[in-house]
Amino acid sequence: MIRFLFLCLVTTLSPAVGSTILHTVDPQLYRDEAVVLRAQKLGEADRIITMLSRCHGKVRAVARGVRRTTSKFGARLEPFSHVDLQFATGRTLDLITQAVTLHPYSEPLAHDYERYTTGQVMIETADRLVTEEGEPALQQFQLLVGGLQALTAGTSDGVRPATMVMDAYLLRAIALAGYAPTLGDCARCGAAGPHEAFSPQLGGMVCRRCRPPGSAHPAPETVTYLGALLAGDWASTREIAPPTLRQGSGLVAAFIGWHLDHGLRSLSHVDRPLIAE
Ligand SMILES: [Zn+2]
């Protein structure tokens, strides 16, 4: 329950707390919890950790010495890990000075190829959707933690296939980003639904007048299923037939792919200083 009481306050702690790195400078220390999205090599033994945090949104910070086999927190900063962190402010990037594991999601995923690959899609999508560093993205953070929890330990209504958990996450994440698919009325002209055609570029289900050539024509139960995923209504997904799951997954992939490639890529072109690749 402690996690739910976590307050997003920047707190200056005593420089004596934490790490020996801090002796020669007088940095501000602060805490946050985060899911690790990726890790890049830096120099001989360090990494730059990119993460989605509860209070500070996307954060990139340096973890010193984590590639040494003696590193205590290197294993805690693998992608998928949900960790409680202490940071020290730095001149370019902040330093991670402590890491405590909250949920080691990387461990169950490492032993299940399908869940690992779907989890990878989820953290890459979070990385793409949250573009601005330091801008709080609490709902995206909560959705990602919930998605990883559902992927590794089951949903609130029991275990579901990995692709179903991933598709639910993707639909809800893109909806939070402002691109929710329209599943009832026509996405283009607003004509009352239900409609028969689905167009990723027009934003979802479209009427006969608006549908572009080559639009998909999903079964009505597939559209209902996508609505349940979007609403987080796991109970309604208990009896989903494999063809419905497959067709829904195809539509989600087309929808997310179109928006990430066409709608969101421009946002990721915002220049940000990089000290390592
Ligand atoms: Zn229309």
Residues whose N, C-alpha, C, O or C-beta is under 5 A from the ligand:
A	BS01	ZN	C186 R188 C189 G190 A191 C207 C210
